[in-house]
Amino acid sequence: MLHLDRLLIRQDDFQLFADWTVDEGERIAVIGPSGGGKSTLLMTLAGFIAPTQGRVLWRGEDLAPLGPGRRPMSILFQDQNLFPHLTLRQNLGLGLSPRLRLARNDEAKIATALDRVGLAGLAEARPGRLSGGQQGRAALARVLLQARPILLLDEPFAALGPALKAEMLALVASIATECRATVLLVTHDPGDAKAFAARTVLVADGEALAPRPTADLFADPPAALRAYLGG
């Protein structure tokens, strides 16, 4: 269980409060206006930003003493974070060893991850040779290799067309179900939230509200969500 225990994040004149729980294996969408704090929330969970007060708990353990690399989380950003001068095999290998000291079984894991996301045979390709969708798949494969139980997605497929984005989200959903991963997906698209997540967090007016059933949230949106959607 992921528990945000009276979490408060302050940065200059910005602040965000969150106090809620997510069950293991849940897929949660995070939506709200630009600048509301969606990415800041994910960066805090991942350990890149220290909260002003409160705690992030995973299975009852306070994650405060753990740096980003030691937390049970992987985070995938919109820019994918693939190094253009490295092959896919090397880019994925960084998920296993920052110095790329890979054992034979690591190479096998990389091959399996590439195959899982539909990139078999492209291990020696560089990112510049790949389409946007293939780059997204490669970044997702690297996350798979880390095998952490929480996956944080900060609009990693926002630059893709609607059909390809839907395909990538379906792949993430399939993998998350298979691995029992807990997923938080930041999105600006209500369609993504409806298709991907049973519950959705609205981030607005200084608060990340407790997750609500996605269908209910959009059927009867609060004022902040109506304003965001333009209704």
Phi, psi and omega in degrees: 000134176261122184236121171265105189263096179047053184280128177233127179242124178236132174218108185054240182266009179262140171212152181217134180241141177211138180209087182198176186230145175236131178285153176299137178086357179285151170248119186241130171268149177234117187226157179157174184295156176300139181083000182284337177120014182298309180293323178299320178299312181296319180296327177290316177301321183283348177097007180276340177233132179272131178290154177289321175204170182087181186222154168250118183245138173233119184053038177084355181265131176286123184274359185307319181288350187262129174287172183305319183290342183256357181280155182280043187224145167242146180233136182238121183262172181295326183278359175071335178058039173267134180277121187293336183273356180254152174287168176299319179302317180289319178300316178291324180299331178297335177289342180256324182211113180302338179259008179057038173267089190258131175274172182299321180290334174294318178298321178294320178297320179297315179299319179295318180295318178296319178296321182298327182259013174082026181241026178302137179090357183249020185301326184263005176282149174263154185306327181298339178276351189261153171287170178300319179295320179293324177296320176299319178295321180295316179297322177294322178298322178296320177297320179301319182297328180290336173052045177263150190282350179237131180241122179253122184243113180257078180049049185291342184244018186296332183278353182275158175293164186304316183293316181291322177298316179298322178296317180293320179294324176295323178294316177300316180299318180296315181293319180298319178296317181297321184264358184058036181279146172270129186235132169244120184246115172279131179211153171260356189254114178302329178297323177296314181299315182295322183282331192257325195235134175287331178229152184226139175261127173264125178251112182195150173055040174081012181216137168265102187290155180302144181303137175239154174308129188302315181299318180294319182299316182278338176287328181223070187288142173294168187304319182296323179287321177299318179296319180295319182281347179084018181264000000 
